[in-house]
Amino acid sequence: MELLVLLIIGLLIAILVLPFVALAKANSAKRSVDNLATRLSSLENEVRSLGRHTASVPEPEAAVAMVKPVPPPLPIMTPTPVVQEEKSVPPPIPKRFVEGARPQTTAPARPPINWEQFMGAKLFAWIGGLALFLGLAFFVK
């Protein structure tokens, strides 16, 4: 009997504590998303400002006048080697592609637990069912 009382007390404590833990995690996730959005907008603004400042800078005329034109180098002429063409043969196709392989089926992935719906609706339904069961058990006893 003491075990049942301890179990009920533990369940009540969990019912009171778990929503606050979930809220704290949700708030920290929201804060991190807001921080990332702020960083993204500041980076976008920085990229836009860099795009405006990349105008071509005119070179001073004095530096252009001192440069002497350089004649282009003479091209090097090398004879091309004569290679006799061999008839190309495609590589063999592996047997696993030639033979019909049956498709491998995998078990569908289980969807993750929706904690918000569980804490909001299903948890109280389970607690009500447990209370109803305990009430019937004590009534029959």
HELIX and SHEET records of a PDB file:
HELIX    1   1 GLU A    2  ARG A   52  1                                  51    
HELIX    2   2 GLU A   61  MET A   66  1                                   6    
HELIX    3   3 LYS A   95  VAL A   98  1                                   4    
HELIX    4   4 TRP A  115  GLN A  117  1                                   3    
HELIX    5   5 PHE A  118  LYS A  122  3                                   5    
HELIX    6   6 LEU A  123  VAL A  140  1                                  18    
END                                                                             
